[in-house]
């Protein structure tokens, strides 16, 4: 069978030297992959337990329309999310369009004019800059008199506790912590590190709200930021928790009063979580959550495989091939735009959808430079599916994530290497 598999790879355009290089990198990863499977098993049981506790049944999948009053499936799903994340409440809706929307919703629902938002982990993800008002934009928090402060990380990615203490003041209402690196080359944070930061912040100001941008981090570890003191955890359903099946949506899980405020901001004062019909997506939301732990495991294996491949070739990789993992994103620094573009072309060529399309950099809304994105996905923009993207600016790093199966993630990484070899950027 191994010979047939090799023939299939070669038939799809991957040369023997690339296959051999990949196999050599893979040979030392057995123990790490077994550990990932153990975490996936624990998280799978956690999800099933929450579903059983809340008596998920066929009626949860029925179509609800109009106002959505008494949408049983929607209300049950939110109870399941609250139990999975060990929180008092959750808001899980198709009306939340993406991760940026979920974060904007959580912030605008719980900040008022005169309040200050603090990021103790440096600048946030690019699309949040306009939400906050770092880059002026219509409807930003800054337009409503909400100020913003940030504390840079130390060069090694650790927290600058002294300056965080100085930055917290009487107006500091929310502290936002981005778990994943975004378009930066800093380390992503472990849940333990996030817990230590939250404990420090609350030791200075106990009533401050700690919100964690949990995008790309769900089910990577056995605990979530809400287990270590986060008042709100926020994410997108077209990333880890949607399991590749959710066609849209986002979630906010946390303290009940904060989630209620999010409901009123999402719909209307006086209506809140009572309205918002699920419009027939509940089965995919439930089933996606059910699959999420194993889908995330496949994506993690792909990220580790990518780190080991490109580290051996001498490129900067964050995290490196042996570090512990806290999200599904793998950054590779090429130093030249041609490397980022070739990598993305390879990922696109490995896709089940639009494999014949050639990705090109373009001026995407919400970003301050051209961005290239490769995503031949069943759900547009789904970054739990095999995808890669990056801004065309120094240090010319590409960010790889996803893969609904480990086997597809493996194909994508091998194809990315194949394209780099074809372009003469890598010599094996």
C-alpha positions in Angstrom: 0.0 0.0 0.0 2.9 2.4 0.7 4.0 2.2 -2.9 0.5 3.0 -4.1 0.4 6.0 -1.7 3.7 7.3 -3.1 2.5 6.9 -6.6 -0.6 8.9 -5.8 1.5 11.7 -4.4 3.7 11.8 -7.5 0.6 11.7 -9.7 -0.6 14.8 -7.9 2.7 16.6 -8.8 4.9 16.0 -5.8 8.4 14.8 -6.7 10.2 12.0 -5.0 12.8 14.2 -3.3 10.0 16.2 -1.6 8.3 13.0 -0.5 11.5 11.6 1.0 12.3 14.9 2.8 8.8 14.9 4.3 9.0 11.3 5.4 12.3 11.9 7.1 10.8 14.8 9.0 7.8 12.7 10.0 9.7 9.8 11.3 10.4 11.4 14.6 7.0 12.7 15.4 5.2 9.5 16.6 5.2 10.3 20.3 4.1 13.9 19.8 1.2 12.8 17.6 0.2 10.2 20.3 0.0 13.0 22.9 -2.2 15.1 20.6 -4.5 12.1 20.2 -4.7 11.9 24.0 -5.7 15.5 24.3 -8.3 15.0 21.5 -9.8 12.0 23.3 -10.2 14.0 26.6 -11.8 17.0 24.8 -14.0 14.6 22.8 -15.3 13.2 26.0 -15.8 16.7 27.4 -18.0 17.7 24.4 -20.0 14.5 24.5 -20.6 14.9 28.2 -21.9 18.4 27.8 -24.2 17.3 25.0 -25.6 14.4 27.1 -26.0 16.6 30.2 -28.1 19.0 28.2 -30.2 16.2 26.6 -29.3 17.1 22.9 -32.0 15.4 20.8 -33.4 15.5 17.2 -35.7 18.4 18.0 -32.6 20.6 18.5 -32.0 20.4 14.7 -35.4 21.7 13.6 -35.6 24.9 11.4 -36.5 28.1 13.3 -37.4 31.3 11.6 -38.8 34.8 12.2 -38.1 36.2 15.7 -36.8 32.8 16.9 -38.7 32.9 20.2 -38.3 29.6 22.0 -35.6 28.3 19.5 -34.9 25.1 21.5 -31.9 24.1 19.5 -30.2 27.5 19.8 -30.9 27.7 23.5 -29.6 24.1 24.1 -26.5 24.7 22.1 -25.6 27.8 24.2 -26.0 25.6 27.3 -23.7 23.1 25.8 -21.1 25.7 25.0 -21.3 27.1 28.5 -20.7 23.6 29.9 -17.8 22.9 27.5 -16.1 26.2 28.5 -17.2 25.9 32.2 -18.9 29.3 32.2 -22.2 30.7 33.4 -23.6 31.5 30.0 -22.8 31.6 26.3 -24.0 33.4 23.1 -23.6 31.2 20.0 -25.2 32.6 16.9 -25.1 32.6 13.1 -25.8 36.3 13.3 -22.2 36.7 14.6 -20.5 36.9 11.2 -16.8 36.2 12.1 -14.3 36.3 14.9 -13.7 40.1 14.5 -17.4 40.6 14.8 -17.6 38.5 18.0 -14.7 40.5 19.6 -16.2 43.8 18.6 -19.6 42.7 20.0 -18.1 41.7 23.3 -16.2 44.9 23.6 -18.9 47.3 22.5 -21.5 45.6 24.8 -19.4 46.0 27.9 -17.5 49.3 27.4 -19.0 52.7 27.9 -17.8 56.3 27.1 -15.0 57.2 29.5 -13.8 53.5 29.9 -10.4 52.3 28.8 -9.5 49.1 27.1 -6.0 47.7 27.8 -4.0 45.1 25.8 -1.1 43.9 27.9 0.1 41.7 25.1 1.1 44.3 22.5 -1.0 45.2 19.5 -4.0 43.2 18.6 -4.8 41.4 15.3 -5.0 43.8 12.3 -8.7 43.8 11.9 -9.2 44.9 15.5 -7.2 48.0 15.0 -10.2 49.6 13.2 -12.7 48.2 15.8 -10.7 49.9 18.6 -9.8 53.1 16.6 -6.1 52.6 16.4 -6.7 53.1 12.7 -9.6 55.6 12.4 -12.8 53.9 11.2 -16.5 54.6 11.2 -18.1 53.2 14.4 -14.9 52.5 16.2 -14.8 52.4 20.0 -12.7 55.6 19.9 -15.6 57.4 18.3 -17.7 56.6 21.4 -15.1 58.1 23.8 -13.5 54.8 24.7 -9.7 55.1 25.1 -7.1 52.4 24.5 -3.8 51.5 26.0 -1.3 48.7 25.3 1.8 47.4 26.9 4.4 45.8 24.6 5.7 42.3 25.3 9.4 41.7 26.0 11.4 40.6 23.0 11.1 37.0 24.1 7.3 37.2 24.1 6.9 37.4 27.9 4.7 39.8 29.8 6.1 43.2 31.0 4.4 43.0 34.4 5.9 46.3 35.7 4.5 48.3 32.9 1.2 46.4 33.0 0.8 47.5 36.6 1.5 51.1 35.6 -1.0 51.0 32.7 -4.0 49.8 34.9 -5.9 52.8 36.1 -9.4 53.9 37.4 -10.8 53.9 33.8 -9.5 50.4 32.9 -12.7 48.4 32.3 -11.6 45.5 30.1 -8.2 43.8 29.6 -8.1 42.0 26.3 -5.7 39.1 25.8 -5.1 37.7 22.4 -4.1 34.0 22.7 -2.8 33.5 19.2 0.0 35.4 17.5 -2.1 36.9 14.6 0.2 38.4 12.0 3.1 38.6 14.4 6.0 36.4 15.1 5.7 36.4 18.9 4.8 33.1 20.7 1.2 32.2 21.2 0.3 31.9 24.9 -0.5 28.8 26.8 -3.7 28.7 29.0 -1.4 28.6 32.0 0.4 31.8 31.0 -3.0 33.5 30.3 -4.1 32.4 33.8 -1.0 33.9 35.4 -1.6 37.2 33.6 -5.3 37.3 34.6 -4.4 36.6 38.2 -1.8 39.4 38.2 -4.3 41.9 36.6 -7.1 41.0 39.0 -4.7 41.3 41.9 -4.3 45.0 41.0 -8.0 45.6 40.0 -10.3 42.8 41.0 -13.4 44.1 39.1 -11.6 44.5 35.8 -13.1 42.3 33.0 -10.6 40.0 31.4 -11.5 39.0 27.8 -9.5 36.4 25.8 -9.5 36.2 22.1 -9.5 32.4 21.9 -9.4 32.1 18.1 -7.3 29.2 16.9 -6.8 27.9 20.4 -9.9 25.9 21.3 -9.3 22.2 22.1 -5.6 22.5 21.6 -5.2 21.9 25.4 -7.4 20.2 27.9 -8.4 23.5 29.5 -9.6 26.8 28.2 -8.9 30.4 29.3 -12.3 30.4 31.1 -10.9 27.7 33.4 -8.2 30.0 34.6 -10.2 33.2 35.3 -11.2 34.7 32.0 -14.5 36.5 32.3 -15.2 36.1 28.5 -13.7 33.9 25.9 -14.5 34.7 22.3 -14.1 32.9 19.0 -15.2 32.1 15.5 -17.2 29.0 14.5 -15.3 28.8 11.1 -12.2 28.1 13.1 -11.7 25.3 15.7 -15.1 24.9 17.4 -17.1 24.7 14.2 -15.3 21.5 13.2 -15.3 22.5 9.5 -19.1 22.1 9.3 -20.4 25.4 10.7 -21.1 27.7 7.7 -20.9 30.9 9.7 -21.0 32.1 13.3 -19.2 33.0 16.5 -19.4 32.5 20.2 -18.9 34.4 23.4 -18.8 32.4 26.6 -18.5 33.8 30.1 -20.0 35.5 33.0 -23.8 35.7 32.7 -24.2 39.5 33.1 -21.5 40.1 30.4 -23.1 37.6 28.0 -26.5 39.2 28.6 -25.0 42.5 27.6 -23.7 40.9 24.4 -27.1 39.6 23.6 -28.7 43.1 24.0 -25.9 44.6 21.8 -26.3 41.9 19.1 -30.1 42.3 18.8 -31.7 45.2 20.7 -32.2 46.6 24.2 -35.2 44.8 25.6 -34.8 41.7 23.3 -31.4 40.3 23.9 -30.9 36.6 23.6 -34.6 35.9 23.3 -34.6 36.6 19.5 -32.4 35.5 16.7 -33.6 32.5 14.8 -31.1 29.7 14.0 -32.4 29.4 10.4 -31.6 25.7 10.0 -27.9 25.7 10.9 -28.2 24.0 14.3 -27.4 20.5 13.1 -24.1 21.7 11.6 -23.3 23.7 14.7 -23.9 20.7 17.0 -22.1 18.3 14.7 -19.2 20.7 14.1 -18.7 21.0 17.8 -18.8 17.3 18.2 -16.1 16.9 15.6 -14.0 19.8 16.7 -11.6 18.0 19.1 -10.5 15.5 16.4 -10.4 18.1 13.6 -8.3 20.3 15.8 -5.9 17.4 16.4 -5.4 16.9 12.7 -4.7 20.6 12.3 -2.1 20.4 15.1 -0.3 17.5 13.5 -0.1 19.5 10.3 1.3 22.5 12.1 4.0 20.4 13.8 4.8 18.7 10.5 5.2 22.1 8.8 7.5 23.4 11.6 9.8 20.4 11.4 9.9 20.5 7.5 10.8 24.2 7.4 13.1 24.3 10.4 15.2 21.6 8.7 15.5 23.9 5.7 16.8 26.7 7.8 13.8 29.0 7.9 12.6 30.7 11.0 9.5 28.9 12.4 7.3 30.0 15.2 6.8 27.9 17.2 9.8 25.7 16.5 9.6 22.0 15.7 9.8 20.8 19.3 7.9 23.5 21.3 4.6 22.9 23.0 1.6 24.0 21.0 -1.1 26.5 22.2 -2.9 27.1 18.9 -3.1 25.6 15.4 -1.1 28.4 13.6 2.4 27.8 12.3 4.4 30.8 11.1 7.3 30.4 8.7 9.6 33.4 8.0 10.8 33.4 4.4 12.4 36.9 4.3 11.2 37.5 0.8 7.7 37.9 -0.7 8.3 35.2 -3.3 8.5 32.6 -0.5 5.2 33.6 1.0 3.5 33.6 -2.4 5.0 30.2 -3.5 4.0 28.6 -0.2 0.4 29.9 -0.6 0.3 28.6 -4.2 1.2 25.2 -3.0 -1.5 25.2 -0.3 -4.1 26.2 -2.8 -3.0 23.5 -5.2 -3.6 20.9 -2.5 -7.2 22.0 -1.9 -10.3 19.9 -2.7 -12.0 23.1 -3.9 -10.6 25.7 -6.4 -7.3 23.8 -6.6 -6.7 25.2 -10.1 -6.9 28.9 -8.8 -3.7 30.9 -8.3 -3.8 33.1 -5.2 -2.5 36.6 -5.5 -1.8 39.4 -3.0 -4.5 42.0 -2.8 -5.7 44.9 -0.6 -8.1 43.2 1.7 -10.5 45.2 3.9 -9.2 45.7 7.5 -5.5 45.3 6.7 -2.8 47.9 6.2 -0.9 46.0 3.5 -1.6 43.6 0.6 -2.5 40.1 1.9 -2.3 36.8 0.1 -4.7 34.0 1.2 -4.9 30.4 0.0 -8.1 28.6 1.0 -9.7 26.1 -1.2 -12.4 25.5 1.4 -15.9 24.2 1.6 -16.8 27.2 3.8 -15.5 30.5 2.4 -12.6 31.8 4.6 -12.8 28.8 7.0 -9.4 28.7 8.7 -9.9 25.3 10.4 -9.8 24.0 6.8 -6.4 23.8 5.1 -5.3 27.4 4.5 -2.4 29.8 4.6 -2.1 33.5 4.4 0.2 36.4 5.2 0.7 40.1 4.7 3.2 41.1 2.0 5.5 43.1 4.3 8.6 42.3 6.3 9.5 39.8 7.7 7.5 38.1 4.9 6.1 35.4 7.1 3.3 33.0 6.1 0.8 31.7 8.6 -0.4 28.1 8.0 -3.3 26.6 9.8 -6.1 24.0 9.5 -6.8 20.8 7.7 -10.0 18.9 8.4 -7.9 15.7 8.4 -4.2 15.1 9.2 -3.8 13.5 5.8 -4.9 16.6 4.0 -2.7 18.8 6.1 0.2 16.6 5.2 -0.6 16.9 1.5 -0.7 20.7 1.8 2.7 21.0 3.4 4.3 18.7 0.9 2.7 20.7 -1.9 3.9 23.9 -0.4 7.5 22.6 -0.4 7.0 21.3 -4.0 6.1 24.9 -5.1 9.1 26.4 -3.3 11.4 23.9 -5.0 9.8 24.7 -8.4 10.4 28.4 -7.8 14.1 27.8 -6.9 13.6 29.2 -3.4 14.4 25.8 -1.8 17.0 23.3 -3.0 16.7 19.7 -1.5 
